[in-house]
Amino acid sequence: MNASWYVLRCCNALSSVVWIEASSTLGQDLIGSTVGDVYRTVGVVGTCLELAQGPISSPTISQTHTISTSVSGLIQTFSNDCSDSACTNCTALTPIPSPSPDPTDTPTPTPSVTPSSTPPVTPSNSQPAISPTPTSSSVPTPGEACCYSCNEWIFENNSPIVQTISYTDCYGNDLTVNINPSGTLYLCICEGSNIIVSDGDVSFAQIGVCTPSCIGDICTSYTITNTDDLNQTFEYTECFSGNNHNNTTIIITLGSTESKVVCSCTIPVNRTGGSSNIVAGVACQCEEVPATPTPSPTGSNTPTPEVTPTNTLSPTNSETPTPTPTPTPTNSVTPTHSVTPTNTVTSTPTITQTPTHSVTPTQTLTNTPTITQTLTPSQTCPQTTQYIAGEVVQGNKIRVNLWNDPGLTNQASALCDYQVEGYMVGSQGFSIRVLELFPLMTTK
């Protein structure tokens, strides 16, 4: 009689997979569990395991680790989710040594120590199978991603029956998904994708943009194969969120022996209950961030006439700029000036006259001499070095703050109206264009 196994993955490293025999002491703790349940280890603090398969006699996910003998039991987490605060490490798991170690112990491997018959240890499907796998399919890989040209669409099924939508998702996978009767569905679709609906009673429109988003999990590619004689439906979680939704639950239907590669934040689930294979593959990756030219911070209507004093100045620490009215700059100004210095000159500063909204806060000029110009000059904004940093707030909004120090501990105030523009790149590889006007604090 073949043994039955539970297949679990470490929440903090989903590629770390352990098999637990159903008849073992730890296996008894998993009786009645369902795929997706999360358990923490007793005896080793901080390790959480998510049930991927089981009980099953022939697991389709390869075992990469064993569980420590210090683990005396498994207890379901309070939240039953990998984002639980108790899940911090994978120290309860020990990697399985490679089945093909370097032949350091046999310096003369002449006869048949490492002959050409060794490839069965490393199958040609490029998956380092440590334990036998009943599937011969190769490692599933997603299609060509379009994370930075990914759009949010809304679909409404106005008919009383299930309809289907065919499209290319933002990891490049061609999909046909179900939309329930009288239901509404938000999808993230690759820009330029063909969208095909099964019935004219399904209306749809583009309503925003999408970005990669798998909170607490890694977006992983899975090959789902229906090994049953009848059609079956499967459920998984989309790896993107849009302006109006977060991580849609996708439902697909596969015919007998049909396979499909999907990218999911969670392990796909067979909703029908028949026989099937679900094989985890590599992490789904975005394409490289598209290169964008650095825009000019001032534009065509930002005059930058240079004023070079003929006499050299040495401003004192107590010098205070004299406020003067707002200038009306033109593109060709040769200002004359009279300087009231308090000291003998040691350096020749170059002062750039710009409108008040476009001061570039990357230069360092600790003191500004009082200069009277025929241009009807304005109050010169004190220039100093300041720092900006972005953070995610409310799940899907970006806040940009201004700081006085590189350690981002002393929050700054804008000394003038000025503009900061650029791209922010997140830890999962996606980027967003940010335009900030200080002190107006407007984010686009």
PyMOL commands that set and color helices and strands:
alter all, ss='L'
color gray80, all
select helices_A, chain A and resi 25-28+119-121+147-149
alter helices_A, ss='H'
color red, helices_A
select strands_A, chain A and resi 5-10+13-21+38-42+48-56+65-67+73-76+93-95+150-157+163-168+174-179+184-190+196-197+202-212+220-226+232-237+240-242+249-254+259-264+269-270+276-283+306-307+337-339+351-352+371-373+387-393+397-403+418-425+431-438+442-443
alter strands_A, ss='S'
color yellow, strands_A
deselect
rebuild
show_as cartoon
